[in-house]
Amino acid sequence: MKILIFAAHPDDEVIGVGGTIAKHVKNGDKVYLSIITDGVFAKYFGQDKFQRLKERKMDCLKVAKYLGITKVFFHDLPDAKLDTLPQLELNKLIESDIEKIKPDIVYTHNWSDLHKDHQLIFEATMVATRKNVKEVYCYEDIGSTNIMRGVSQFVPNVYVDISKEIKKKLKAMSFYKSTIELFPHPISIESLESLAKFRGVQSNLNYAEAFVCIKQIK
C-alpha cells in the first residue's frame, strides 16, 4: 500500500503518526511525507533563519531515513501564514501530491486543532481526497490539538497499537533538537510517551496513537 502523510511542519509527522509510520514500514508499505510550510520563519526573525531552515530539513530527512519513509516533499509555504494564501493554492498543492503518489491511505491534521495552519491543511485535504483515496485519518498534535475550542474536540475512533514501535517513535523525535523541549512542555519526549500511554489506556493497549477516521471505503 501507499501511505501519504500531510504535515504543516517538520516534527508534526512524528508527534502524530510516528509509531504508525514505523508500523506501516514494517508491514512493507511505502510511506510518503509532505511538509507544507517552512516550519521556522514564524519563530526566527534574525539572520540565522535560513540556517535554521536548513537544519530543520536535515533533521526531517534523518527522521525519514530512520523511520523508513520513502520520500519527503518540502513545499516551503510560509509558516503560520497559510491563512494569507488563497485556499485554492493550498488545495491544488495537496491535490498535486495525491495525484503524484496515488495513496491508498492519507493521514492529515484535524479540524479541532488550535493552530491555523493545521486547520487549513485539514480543510484542503478534505477537498483533495473526495475522490480516489480509500481511507483518510486525522491525527492529533499534543501541542495544539486538545486545547478547548468550544464543541469542536478531537474524539478518536481509531487506535493503532504502537507498543512495539514506541521506542522508535521517541528516538525519531529526538532528532528534532531545535524543537524538542523539556518536560512538562507538550513537545517533549516524556509528554509524547505519556500521551501514547494514555491512548493505550483508552484502548486496552500499552501504547497507542489515536486517529479520527474521516473516510473508509471497503
Buried (B, 14 or more C-beta within 10 A) or exposed (E): EBBBBBBBBBBBBBBBBBBBBBBBBEEEBBBBBBBBBBBBBBEBEEEEBEEBBEBBBEBBBEBBEBBBBBEBBBBEBEBBBBEEEEEEEBBBBBBBBBEEBEBBBBBBBBBBBBBBBBBBBBBBBBBBBEEEBBBBBBBBBBBBBBEEBEEEEBEBEBBBBBEEBBBBBBBBBEBBEBBBEEEEEBBBBEBBBBBBBEBBEEBEBBBBBBBBEBBEEE
